[in-house]
């Protein structure tokens, strides 16, 4: 005896069979229609691709034109802005020659001199630093690494103001030295990404934090820079230590921002997500 459930199942089976039949009929009987539609879709996609490629090329051409204009205009914007200044370049970690070249290019027309390039040893060699400290309290650095913060502050001040401890510790403190130790009128800082074990990282952070504190307390311009490809970005670290920063020193706009920051502009400049603006305000550029 049939009830409603059996009737419903039978009806559903009939509908499914009809649907399959319709699809098969279209596939078999209208193969030409499907092929035509496929051709239209392919043609439309090719047109879209050509349009996208043309737009991309137009954008590239405009960008290249803007870059040529920026490079040509750059000397007129920065000429003489740092006349007579002695600038130091301090790498926190291994030096990067490409960034050093970008800093030199930024200063080229300003009247400033890149008078010293230094790379801080990581982690610090506390035994060597203690041995070179003479009779000062820093002769205890090897047994009391808590002194690294105070030591860094002293070294930072002496990079701007000059001093005997900096000269005595230079060989133990830096892996690279080109030019003088200072005194400098301004400092460009490049903090390189690093991988250190916890103890080495703690000692390095103490020394670097003290250095930045000592530098900024002099009220001389101290600017942190990085390239657009630097990963992870160091802008937040620069800001947390009171430094203005430039995150695109490998671009003309970033080199201009560095010059303005060394001339007194404050802020985080560049094109990355942590930047406040590409360049300082027009009132400084016009000055």
C-alpha positions in Angstrom: 0.0 0.0 0.0 1.4 3.4 -1.1 1.4 6.5 1.1 2.4 10.1 0.5 6.1 9.5 1.3 6.5 6.9 -1.5 4.7 9.3 -3.9 7.0 12.1 -3.0 10.1 10.0 -3.6 8.9 8.8 -6.9 8.1 12.4 -8.0 11.6 13.6 -7.0 13.2 10.8 -9.0 11.2 11.8 -12.1 12.3 15.5 -11.7 15.9 14.5 -11.3 15.7 12.4 -14.5 14.1 15.2 -16.4 16.9 17.6 -15.3 19.6 15.2 -16.3 18.0 14.7 -19.6 17.8 18.5 -20.2 21.5 18.9 -19.4 22.5 16.1 -21.6 20.4 17.4 -24.4 22.1 20.8 -24.2 25.5 19.3 -24.1 24.9 17.0 -27.1 22.5 19.1 -29.1 23.9 22.6 -28.5 27.7 22.0 -28.5 28.0 24.8 -31.0 26.3 27.2 -28.7 28.5 26.3 -25.8 31.6 26.6 -28.0 30.5 30.1 -29.1 29.9 31.3 -25.6 33.4 30.0 -24.6 35.0 31.9 -27.4 33.2 35.1 -26.4 34.4 34.7 -22.8 38.0 34.1 -23.9 37.9 37.1 -26.2 36.5 39.3 -23.4 39.2 38.1 -21.0 41.9 38.8 -23.6 40.5 42.4 -24.0 40.5 42.9 -20.3 44.1 41.7 -20.0 45.3 44.0 -22.8 43.5 46.9 -21.1 45.1 46.1 -17.7 48.5 45.8 -19.3 48.1 49.2 -21.0 47.0 50.8 -17.7 50.0 49.2 -15.9 52.4 50.6 -18.5 50.8 54.0 -18.4 51.2 54.0 -14.6 54.9 52.9 -14.9 55.6 55.7 -17.4 54.0 58.3 -15.1 55.9 57.0 -12.1 59.2 57.0 -13.9 58.5 60.6 -15.1 57.8 61.6 -11.5 61.0 60.0 -10.3 63.0 61.7 -13.0 61.5 65.1 -11.9 62.2 64.4 -8.3 65.8 63.5 -8.9 66.3 66.6 -11.1 64.6 68.8 -8.5 66.4 67.4 -5.5 69.6 69.5 -5.5 67.5 72.7 -5.7 65.5 71.7 -2.7 68.4 70.7 -0.4 71.4 72.7 -1.5 73.2 74.3 1.4 70.6 73.3 4.0 73.3 71.6 6.3 76.2 73.8 5.4 79.3 73.0 7.5 77.6 70.2 9.5 79.6 67.1 10.5 77.3 64.1 10.3 78.0 60.7 11.8 76.5 57.4 10.5 75.9 54.8 13.2 74.9 51.2 12.4 73.5 49.2 15.2 74.7 45.9 13.9 76.3 44.9 10.6 76.8 47.9 8.2 74.8 48.0 5.0 76.7 49.6 2.2 73.6 50.3 0.1 72.1 52.4 3.0 75.4 54.1 3.5 75.4 55.1 -0.2 71.9 56.4 0.1 72.9 58.6 3.1 75.9 59.9 1.2 73.6 60.7 -1.7 71.2 62.5 0.6 74.0 64.8 2.0 75.8 65.4 -1.3 74.3 68.8 -2.2 73.6 70.0 1.4 77.0 71.3 2.4 77.3 68.7 5.1 80.1 66.2 5.5 79.7 62.5 6.4 82.7 62.6 8.7 82.4 59.2 10.4 80.8 55.8 9.9 80.6 53.4 12.8 79.1 49.9 13.3 78.3 48.9 16.9 79.4 45.4 17.9 76.5 43.0 18.9 76.4 41.7 21.5 78.8 44.0 23.3 82.2 42.6 24.3 81.9 43.4 28.0 85.3 42.0 28.8 87.1 44.2 26.3 85.0 47.2 27.2 85.9 46.7 30.9 89.6 46.3 30.1 89.7 49.6 28.2 87.7 51.5 30.9 90.8 52.4 33.0 90.0 53.3 36.5 86.4 54.4 35.8 83.4 52.4 37.2 83.0 50.8 33.8 86.0 48.6 34.5 83.3 46.5 36.3 81.2 46.0 33.1 82.2 42.3 32.7 80.8 41.5 36.1 78.0 44.0 36.2 76.2 44.3 32.8 73.6 46.5 34.4 76.2 49.3 33.9 75.7 49.0 30.1 72.9 51.5 30.1 74.9 54.1 31.9 77.9 53.3 29.7 75.9 53.7 26.6 74.6 57.1 27.7 78.1 58.3 28.3 79.3 57.1 24.9 76.2 58.7 23.2 76.9 62.1 24.8 80.6 61.9 23.8 79.7 61.1 20.1 78.2 64.6 20.0 80.4 66.5 22.6 83.6 64.5 22.4 85.3 62.7 25.3 88.1 60.4 26.4 86.0 57.3 27.1 84.8 57.1 23.5 88.3 57.2 22.2 89.5 54.6 24.7 86.7 52.2 23.9 86.4 52.6 20.2 88.3 49.4 19.2 86.2 47.2 21.6 82.9 49.0 20.9 82.8 49.1 17.1 83.3 46.5 14.4 83.7 49.1 11.7 85.2 52.5 11.8 85.6 54.8 8.8 86.5 58.4 9.3 86.4 60.0 12.8 84.7 59.2 16.1 83.2 62.7 16.4 82.3 65.0 17.8 79.4 65.2 15.3 76.8 67.8 14.8 74.1 65.2 14.0 73.8 61.4 13.8 72.1 59.1 11.4 71.2 55.8 13.0 70.5 52.6 11.2 69.2 49.8 13.3 69.7 46.5 11.5 67.4 43.5 12.0 69.1 40.9 14.2 68.8 37.4 15.7 70.4 37.1 19.1 70.0 34.7 22.0 68.1 36.1 25.0 71.2 37.0 27.1 72.9 38.7 24.1 69.7 40.5 23.2 69.3 41.8 26.7 72.9 43.2 26.8 72.6 44.7 23.3 69.3 46.4 24.2 70.8 47.9 27.3 73.7 49.4 25.4 71.6 50.6 22.5 69.0 52.1 24.7 71.6 54.0 26.7 73.3 55.2 23.5 70.0 56.6 22.1 69.3 58.3 25.5 72.7 59.9 25.6 72.5 61.1 21.9 69.0 62.6 22.3 69.8 64.3 25.6 72.3 66.5 23.7 69.4 67.9 21.7 71.4 67.5 18.5 69.5 66.0 15.5 69.4 62.2 15.6 67.5 60.5 12.8 66.8 56.8 12.4 66.6 55.5 8.8 65.8 52.3 6.9 65.2 51.2 3.3 61.7 50.4 2.0 62.7 46.7 2.0 63.8 46.6 5.7 61.9 43.9 7.5 60.9 44.1 10.2 60.5 47.8 10.2 62.5 49.7 12.9 60.3 52.8 12.8 58.5 52.0 16.1 61.8 51.4 17.8 63.2 54.7 16.6 60.0 56.5 17.8 60.1 54.8 21.2 63.7 56.1 21.7 62.8 59.7 20.7 64.2 59.7 17.2 62.7 61.2 14.1 62.8 58.6 11.3 62.8 58.0 7.6 61.6 54.6 6.3 62.4 55.1 2.6 66.0 56.3 2.5 66.5 54.4 -0.8 64.0 56.8 -2.5 64.5 60.5 -3.4 61.7 61.6 -1.2 63.3 59.7 1.7 66.6 61.4 1.1 64.9 64.8 1.2 63.1 63.9 4.4 66.4 62.9 6.0 67.9 66.3 5.1 64.9 68.1 6.6 65.0 66.0 9.7 68.7 66.7 10.2 67.8 70.4 9.8 65.3 70.1 12.6 62.1 68.6 11.4 60.6 66.1 13.8 58.4 63.1 13.0 58.2 59.7 11.2 58.5 60.3 7.5 58.2 57.9 4.6 55.8 55.7 2.7 55.4 52.8 5.1 52.4 52.1 7.5 54.2 53.6 10.5 55.0 56.9 8.8 53.1 60.0 9.7 53.8 61.8 6.4 55.9 61.4 3.3 57.8 64.7 4.0 57.8 67.5 6.6 55.4 70.4 6.0 55.9 72.8 3.1 56.9 75.6 5.5 60.2 73.9 6.2 60.9 73.0 2.6 60.4 76.6 1.7 62.8 77.8 4.4 
